[in-house]
């Protein structure tokens, strides 16, 4: 099973590795499913972790930890870089790149915490699930 993980899941896994998102990432890295991401998603994770001061203050991490997380992840998962142009699908057009990445990765599912994406339920045969829903399937 190929699963595209959205930035919200990856950020949560970075901040609290023992939470459900962290468990899900570990399950993928342990070959229970294939993790897919896009360069755009990795850049979004990097940008969010570096620029959100409230996260830095609460979780006390440094830039080197962010770089290690992203580099390690990119080396261990399928990364798509060429995204197809798709018409506006999501009620938040800034989330359409996630759907394009899922199509480019030939993913079976997208896992996200984003309500705008979750509201779709599926897109062109790609299920859109919460972390908990995929953990329950595994």
N, C-alpha and C positions, 0 to 999 in steps of 0.2 A: 504494500500500500504506500503510495506517495502522498505526502502531506506537506502543504505549504504552511509554514508558521509565520504569522503576522508579527510585526514589531512589538505589539502589546504583550504577546506571549514571551518573546525573547527578552524584553526588558524585565518582565516579572521574574523570569528564570534567573536572570543576572542578579537582580536585587535580593531575591529570597530563594536560593537554590533548593531548599527543602519544601517549597510550596508545590501545589499541583502543576504549575507551569514548569518548574524545575524537574519534577518527576517525569513529565511528558518529554522534555528535551532529553533527559537521560535514557528514557525508553527508546527514543529514536536513535540515539548514539549507540545503544546496545542492540541495534538492528531489529527492533520489534516493528519498525516501519521506517520508510526512507524520508528523511527531513529534506525539504526543499525551501529555498529562500531566493530572493532576488537581490541584486546589487542595491537596488533602491531601498529594499527593506533593511539591509545591513547598514546603509547610510543613515536611514531614519533612526535606527537603534543607536548608532554612534552619536548622531546629532542630539537626540533626546537625552541620552545619558550625560553628555558633555555640557549641555546648556541648561538643564533644569536644576536650578540651584536648590530647590526644595528637596529634590531627590538626593543630591550630593550631601546636603546637611543631615538628612535623616539616615542615610545608609553609609555614609562615610567611605566612599571609594575614590580611587585616583585614576587619572587618565591611562596609566599603564595597565590597570585591571580591565578597563574598557577595551583597549587595544588587544590585550591577550584574549579576551572573550571573543571578540569579533574575528580575529585571525584564526583562533582555534576552531571556531564554529565553521568558518568559511572553508577550512581545510578538511572538514569532516562530513560535510553535507553537499547536496547538489545545489549549485548556485547558477541561476539563469540571469543573463545580462540583456539579451535581446527580447523586449516585450512587444507583443503585437498591439497595434492600435485597435482599441475597442470603443464602441459608442458609450456614451454616459449610461451607467447602469445603476450605480449606488446613489442614494439620496445625498451623500457627501461625495462629490466628484473627486476629492483628494484621495479617496479610498479605491478608486477604479484601478489604480496600478497594482493593487493586491490581486484583483481578479485577473488582470492581464498576466501577472506573474504565474498564477495558478494554471492558466491555459498554456503558457509557455513551458511550464514544468511538467505538463501533462499530469497534474495532480488529481488525486481522487477526492481530496478534501482540503479545505482551508480551515485552520484553527486560529481563532481570534477572540479577543474580548471586546472588539469594536461593535457597538450596537447597530451602527448603520449597515455593516456587513452582515451581522447576524440576522437582521430583519429580512434579508433576502432569502435565507434558508438554503438556496442553491443557485448556481449560475452555470448554465450550459453543461449540466451533469456533474458539476463539482459541488459537493456538499459543503456547507459553511457551518462549522461546529464550534462549541466552546471547548475549552481545555477539558473540563469535567466530562463532556459528552464523548470525546475521543478516549479519555482514560477508561470510561465505562465500556467502550467498544473493545478496547485492548484486553 
